[in-house]
Amino acid sequence: MSDHITEGFARTDLRQIRAFILHGAEDVDVQDMPYNKRLIHGTNTIVKRLEGIYQDQEQMDKAHNDLALALGTYQEVYMEIGMKVGARLIYQLLVVDDELPIRNEQ
């Protein structure tokens, strides 16, 4: 039983909850890095790819700006969705669960 409890606490992690909400499953490859290092790690590949495609600095800057605009839009949308999901969870925890009758399930 202690393994079950330990596993439950291990899943009570913001990154695990995020993975479950986004992907519907436990994220077995949760990176335990600070946000700034995760951002650098996550952008290295695309930065190197853009540098390989665009030798001209002006074209590189335009491509970078286009990518930043696209990613910024994703960031805004998912932030808003995340705030709504959080609000729904709080509402469910504080209001809805108290209204539901307790069932005896066998």
C-alpha positions as CSV (number, residue, x, y, z in Angstrom):
1,M,0.0,0.0,0.0
2,S,2.8,2.4,0.7
3,D,4.0,2.1,-3.0
4,H,0.5,3.2,-4.1
5,I,0.7,6.2,-1.8
6,T,4.2,7.1,-2.8
7,E,3.2,6.8,-6.5
8,G,0.2,9.1,-5.8
9,F,2.4,11.7,-4.3
10,A,4.9,11.4,-7.1
11,R,2.1,12.2,-9.6
12,T,1.0,15.2,-7.5
13,D,3.4,17.3,-9.5
14,L,2.6,20.3,-11.7
15,R,4.5,18.8,-14.6
16,Q,2.7,15.4,-14.3
17,I,-0.7,17.2,-14.1
18,R,0.2,19.3,-17.1
19,A,1.1,16.2,-19.1
20,F,-2.1,14.4,-18.1
21,I,-4.3,17.4,-19.1
22,L,-2.4,18.0,-22.4
23,H,-1.8,14.4,-23.4
24,G,-4.2,12.3,-21.3
25,A,-1.4,10.2,-19.9
26,E,1.4,10.3,-17.3
27,D,4.6,11.9,-18.6
28,V,7.3,9.4,-18.0
29,D,9.9,11.8,-19.3
30,V,9.3,14.8,-17.1
31,Q,12.3,17.1,-17.2
32,D,13.4,18.2,-13.8
33,M,15.0,21.4,-14.9
34,P,14.4,25.1,-14.0
35,Y,12.2,26.9,-16.5
36,N,15.0,28.9,-18.0
37,K,17.1,25.8,-18.7
38,R,14.0,24.0,-20.2
39,L,13.4,27.0,-22.5
40,I,17.1,27.0,-23.7
41,H,17.1,23.2,-24.1
42,G,13.8,23.3,-26.1
43,T,14.9,26.1,-28.4
44,N,18.5,25.0,-29.2
45,T,17.3,22.7,-32.1
46,I,15.2,25.3,-33.9
47,V,17.8,28.0,-33.5
48,K,20.5,25.8,-35.0
49,R,18.1,24.8,-37.8
50,L,17.4,28.5,-38.6
51,E,21.1,29.3,-38.5
52,G,21.7,26.5,-41.0
53,I,19.0,27.7,-43.4
54,Y,19.6,31.5,-43.2
55,Q,23.2,32.7,-43.5
56,D,21.9,36.2,-44.2
57,Q,21.3,37.9,-40.8
58,E,18.3,39.9,-42.1
59,Q,16.6,36.8,-43.3
60,M,17.5,35.0,-40.1
61,D,15.9,37.9,-38.1
62,K,12.8,37.7,-40.2
63,A,12.5,34.0,-39.7
64,H,13.1,34.3,-36.0
65,N,10.4,37.0,-35.7
66,D,7.9,34.9,-37.6
67,L,8.6,32.0,-35.4
68,A,8.4,34.2,-32.3
69,L,5.0,35.5,-33.4
70,A,3.6,32.0,-34.0
71,L,4.9,30.7,-30.7
72,G,3.7,33.8,-28.9
73,T,0.2,33.2,-30.2
74,Y,0.4,29.6,-29.0
75,Q,1.6,30.8,-25.6
76,E,-1.3,33.3,-25.3
77,V,-3.9,30.8,-26.3
78,Y,-2.6,28.0,-24.0
79,M,-2.2,30.4,-21.1
80,E,-5.8,31.4,-21.4
81,I,-6.9,27.7,-21.7
82,G,-4.7,26.9,-18.6
83,M,-6.3,29.7,-16.6
84,K,-9.8,28.4,-17.6
85,V,-8.8,24.8,-16.7
86,G,-7.5,26.0,-13.3
87,A,-10.7,28.0,-12.6
88,R,-12.8,24.9,-13.5
89,L,-10.8,22.7,-11.2
90,I,-11.1,25.3,-8.4
91,Y,-14.9,25.6,-9.0
92,Q,-15.2,21.8,-9.0
93,L,-13.2,21.5,-5.8
94,L,-15.0,24.2,-3.9
95,V,-18.6,24.0,-5.2
96,V,-19.5,21.1,-7.4
97,D,-18.0,18.3,-5.3
98,D,-19.9,19.5,-2.2
99,E,-23.2,19.2,-4.1
100,L,-22.7,15.7,-5.4
101,P,-24.1,12.9,-3.2
102,I,-21.7,10.3,-1.9
103,R,-22.2,7.0,-3.6
104,N,-21.5,3.5,-2.4
105,E,-19.9,1.8,-5.4
106,Q,-19.0,-1.8,-5.3
